[in-house]
Amino acid sequence: MDRSSTQVPYGYEPQEETSKGTLFVYDSFDIDMDEPDAAPDGSLGIGGIRLLSEWAERRFFSRIVLYVPHEETLKRMGVRFPAPLYKREDALRDAVDSLNASVRLDIDVWERKRKKYTPMDTALRYMGEHYRAPYFLGLSGTYANLFASYHGFEEWIRKIRLVIAEPGPFHPHPLLLKHENRWNRLGEP
């Protein structure tokens, strides 16, 4: 154990952190720069990412982590013919650069290192180990309903709060309705 001391002036008090928490955004991020708000598989699109980043700015979050799942993961989730991971990451990087958000936006690359199917449960556990609490999970309406249909949903809904970015009509899964005090909806008509 390193025992190094630091000297501070008399009466020094550390600055109080005004930002806290992490917003995880789990989505396919199949972004088409020509049609920014269109999402072919029910994913967020640039409009949904913008909605989530504005919400995170208002709530003073310390960071937003964009988690891009591998193609194998998306196939098992029911997405037909997902684009390769590197193409989705590149398009997401370009979209993030154009957002100009005041909250720190990070793109998590753990799936690129794994190169295989990763259950959503494992991805959430990984993000919980590597980022600061409290945790919020940003999803589109389609992905929120998928998440609610998974086996571990009841366990995870107690640990995190969902933020659902769905500008159009949204018909929540029965388990989402059961836990409606654990999620917020952005972009209501």
Helices and strands as residue ranges (DSSP letters): E 22-26, H 45-58, E 63-67, H 71-76, H 85-99, E 104-108, H 110-114, H 120-130, E 135-139, H 141-149, H 153-156, E 161-165, H 174-178, G 180-182, E 183-186
